[in-house]
Amino acid sequence: MKLTDDVAAPLPITWNEAFCSEGANCFRFGLDDAGRAYIGSTLTPDAYVSDSVEALRALISAVKAGAADHLL
């Protein structure tokens, strides 16, 4: 998994509509033409995490299963 900060993506990212909870905590999901998946925050639009769709699907599944509950 690659974390970028203020680095241009190799390909344009097509972002979905942001997912927001409690008004200000907004995240967005995107894909590029090569099939890489991205998760970013609307607060820092040039910073995002990118990896394969399969890797980010596994991350989201693990979070939904409680792997990050200790962070709450």
PyMOL commands that place a pseudoatom at each C-alpha (Angstrom):
pseudoatom trace, name=CA, resn=MET, resi=1, chain=A, elem=C, hetatm=0, pos=[0.000, 0.000, 0.000]
pseudoatom trace, name=CA, resn=LYS, resi=2, chain=A, elem=C, hetatm=0, pos=[1.330, 3.402, -0.929]
pseudoatom trace, name=CA, resn=LEU, resi=3, chain=A, elem=C, hetatm=0, pos=[0.640, 6.612, 0.986]
pseudoatom trace, name=CA, resn=THR, resi=4, chain=A, elem=C, hetatm=0, pos=[1.082, 9.779, -1.031]
pseudoatom trace, name=CA, resn=ASP, resi=5, chain=A, elem=C, hetatm=0, pos=[1.101, 13.378, 0.074]
pseudoatom trace, name=CA, resn=ASP, resi=6, chain=A, elem=C, hetatm=0, pos=[1.065, 16.234, -2.422]
pseudoatom trace, name=CA, resn=VAL, resi=7, chain=A, elem=C, hetatm=0, pos=[2.287, 13.940, -5.215]
pseudoatom trace, name=CA, resn=ALA, resi=8, chain=A, elem=C, hetatm=0, pos=[0.410, 13.822, -8.491]
pseudoatom trace, name=CA, resn=ALA, resi=9, chain=A, elem=C, hetatm=0, pos=[-1.152, 10.501, -9.420]
pseudoatom trace, name=CA, resn=PRO, resi=10, chain=A, elem=C, hetatm=0, pos=[0.359, 8.793, -12.456]
pseudoatom trace, name=CA, resn=LEU, resi=11, chain=A, elem=C, hetatm=0, pos=[-3.128, 8.740, -14.034]
pseudoatom trace, name=CA, resn=PRO, resi=12, chain=A, elem=C, hetatm=0, pos=[-6.172, 10.922, -13.409]
pseudoatom trace, name=CA, resn=ILE, resi=13, chain=A, elem=C, hetatm=0, pos=[-8.313, 9.627, -10.542]
pseudoatom trace, name=CA, resn=THR, resi=14, chain=A, elem=C, hetatm=0, pos=[-12.076, 9.435, -10.939]
pseudoatom trace, name=CA, resn=TRP, resi=15, chain=A, elem=C, hetatm=0, pos=[-13.465, 10.092, -7.451]
pseudoatom trace, name=CA, resn=ASN, resi=16, chain=A, elem=C, hetatm=0, pos=[-16.884, 8.951, -6.226]
pseudoatom trace, name=CA, resn=GLU, resi=17, chain=A, elem=C, hetatm=0, pos=[-19.063, 11.316, -4.237]
pseudoatom trace, name=CA, resn=ALA, resi=18, chain=A, elem=C, hetatm=0, pos=[-17.585, 11.809, -0.766]
pseudoatom trace, name=CA, resn=PHE, resi=19, chain=A, elem=C, hetatm=0, pos=[-18.880, 9.698, 2.115]
pseudoatom trace, name=CA, resn=CYS, resi=20, chain=A, elem=C, hetatm=0, pos=[-19.423, 11.936, 5.145]
pseudoatom trace, name=CA, resn=SER, resi=21, chain=A, elem=C, hetatm=0, pos=[-20.362, 11.248, 8.740]
pseudoatom trace, name=CA, resn=GLU, resi=22, chain=A, elem=C, hetatm=0, pos=[-21.081, 13.948, 11.288]
pseudoatom trace, name=CA, resn=GLY, resi=23, chain=A, elem=C, hetatm=0, pos=[-20.843, 16.618, 8.609]
pseudoatom trace, name=CA, resn=ALA, resi=24, chain=A, elem=C, hetatm=0, pos=[-17.096, 17.238, 8.466]
pseudoatom trace, name=CA, resn=ASN, resi=25, chain=A, elem=C, hetatm=0, pos=[-15.461, 13.789, 8.401]
pseudoatom trace, name=CA, resn=CYS, resi=26, chain=A, elem=C, hetatm=0, pos=[-15.546, 13.063, 4.663]
pseudoatom trace, name=CA, resn=PHE, resi=27, chain=A, elem=C, hetatm=0, pos=[-13.724, 10.347, 2.766]
pseudoatom trace, name=CA, resn=ARG, resi=28, chain=A, elem=C, hetatm=0, pos=[-13.822, 9.539, -0.918]
pseudoatom trace, name=CA, resn=PHE, resi=29, chain=A, elem=C, hetatm=0, pos=[-13.039, 6.505, -3.013]
pseudoatom trace, name=CA, resn=GLY, resi=30, chain=A, elem=C, hetatm=0, pos=[-11.615, 6.577, -6.507]
pseudoatom trace, name=CA, resn=LEU, resi=31, chain=A, elem=C, hetatm=0, pos=[-10.199, 4.581, -9.390]
pseudoatom trace, name=CA, resn=ASP, resi=32, chain=A, elem=C, hetatm=0, pos=[-7.726, 5.393, -12.126]
pseudoatom trace, name=CA, resn=ASP, resi=33, chain=A, elem=C, hetatm=0, pos=[-7.635, 4.048, -15.687]
pseudoatom trace, name=CA, resn=ALA, resi=34, chain=A, elem=C, hetatm=0, pos=[-5.134, 1.352, -14.668]
pseudoatom trace, name=CA, resn=GLY, resi=35, chain=A, elem=C, hetatm=0, pos=[-7.581, -0.067, -12.107]
pseudoatom trace, name=CA, resn=ARG, resi=36, chain=A, elem=C, hetatm=0, pos=[-5.792, 1.160, -8.975]
pseudoatom trace, name=CA, resn=ALA, resi=37, chain=A, elem=C, hetatm=0, pos=[-8.055, 2.102, -6.083]
pseudoatom trace, name=CA, resn=TYR, resi=38, chain=A, elem=C, hetatm=0, pos=[-7.720, 5.207, -3.903]
pseudoatom trace, name=CA, resn=ILE, resi=39, chain=A, elem=C, hetatm=0, pos=[-9.056, 6.381, -0.533]
pseudoatom trace, name=CA, resn=GLY, resi=40, chain=A, elem=C, hetatm=0, pos=[-8.701, 10.049, 0.322]
pseudoatom trace, name=CA, resn=SER, resi=41, chain=A, elem=C, hetatm=0, pos=[-10.008, 12.726, 2.640]
pseudoatom trace, name=CA, resn=THR, resi=42, chain=A, elem=C, hetatm=0, pos=[-11.802, 15.817, 1.404]
pseudoatom trace, name=CA, resn=LEU, resi=43, chain=A, elem=C, hetatm=0, pos=[-9.779, 17.866, 3.920]
pseudoatom trace, name=CA, resn=THR, resi=44, chain=A, elem=C, hetatm=0, pos=[-6.495, 17.048, 2.142]
pseudoatom trace, name=CA, resn=PRO, resi=45, chain=A, elem=C, hetatm=0, pos=[-7.415, 16.373, -1.496]
pseudoatom trace, name=CA, resn=ASP, resi=46, chain=A, elem=C, hetatm=0, pos=[-3.819, 15.745, -2.622]
pseudoatom trace, name=CA, resn=ALA, resi=47, chain=A, elem=C, hetatm=0, pos=[-3.184, 13.050, 0.013]
pseudoatom trace, name=CA, resn=TYR, resi=48, chain=A, elem=C, hetatm=0, pos=[-4.525, 9.537, -0.444]
pseudoatom trace, name=CA, resn=VAL, resi=49, chain=A, elem=C, hetatm=0, pos=[-3.803, 5.859, -0.003]
pseudoatom trace, name=CA, resn=SER, resi=50, chain=A, elem=C, hetatm=0, pos=[-3.602, 3.761, -3.155]
pseudoatom trace, name=CA, resn=ASP, resi=51, chain=A, elem=C, hetatm=0, pos=[-3.290, 0.061, -3.867]
pseudoatom trace, name=CA, resn=SER, resi=52, chain=A, elem=C, hetatm=0, pos=[-4.956, -2.610, -5.937]
pseudoatom trace, name=CA, resn=VAL, resi=53, chain=A, elem=C, hetatm=0, pos=[-8.726, -2.898, -5.737]
pseudoatom trace, name=CA, resn=GLU, resi=54, chain=A, elem=C, hetatm=0, pos=[-8.279, -6.302, -4.077]
pseudoatom trace, name=CA, resn=ALA, resi=55, chain=A, elem=C, hetatm=0, pos=[-5.971, -4.918, -1.373]
pseudoatom trace, name=CA, resn=LEU, resi=56, chain=A, elem=C, hetatm=0, pos=[-8.270, -2.022, -0.505]
pseudoatom trace, name=CA, resn=ARG, resi=57, chain=A, elem=C, hetatm=0, pos=[-11.276, -4.383, -0.557]
pseudoatom trace, name=CA, resn=ALA, resi=58, chain=A, elem=C, hetatm=0, pos=[-9.445, -6.551, 2.013]
pseudoatom trace, name=CA, resn=LEU, resi=59, chain=A, elem=C, hetatm=0, pos=[-8.648, -3.463, 4.114]
pseudoatom trace, name=CA, resn=ILE, resi=60, chain=A, elem=C, hetatm=0, pos=[-12.269, -2.315, 4.134]
pseudoatom trace, name=CA, resn=SER, resi=61, chain=A, elem=C, hetatm=0, pos=[-13.468, -5.840, 4.995]
pseudoatom trace, name=CA, resn=ALA, resi=62, chain=A, elem=C, hetatm=0, pos=[-11.008, -6.032, 7.891]
pseudoatom trace, name=CA, resn=VAL, resi=63, chain=A, elem=C, hetatm=0, pos=[-12.113, -2.642, 9.219]
pseudoatom trace, name=CA, resn=LYS, resi=64, chain=A, elem=C, hetatm=0, pos=[-15.767, -3.674, 8.960]
pseudoatom trace, name=CA, resn=ALA, resi=65, chain=A, elem=C, hetatm=0, pos=[-14.912, -6.878, 10.861]
pseudoatom trace, name=CA, resn=GLY, resi=66, chain=A, elem=C, hetatm=0, pos=[-13.456, -4.851, 13.738]
pseudoatom trace, name=CA, resn=ALA, resi=67, chain=A, elem=C, hetatm=0, pos=[-9.716, -4.874, 13.035]
pseudoatom trace, name=CA, resn=ALA, resi=68, chain=A, elem=C, hetatm=0, pos=[-9.525, -1.127, 13.723]
pseudoatom trace, name=CA, resn=ASP, resi=69, chain=A, elem=C, hetatm=0, pos=[-11.980, -0.942, 16.630]
pseudoatom trace, name=CA, resn=HIS, resi=70, chain=A, elem=C, hetatm=0, pos=[-9.127, -0.228, 19.035]
pseudoatom trace, name=CA, resn=LEU, resi=71, chain=A, elem=C, hetatm=0, pos=[-8.634, 3.117, 17.264]
pseudoatom trace, name=CA, resn=LEU, resi=72, chain=A, elem=C, hetatm=0, pos=[-12.134, 4.304, 18.146]
for i in range(1, 72): cmd.bond("trace and resi %d" % i, "trace and resi %d" % (i + 1))
show_as sticks, trace
zoom trace
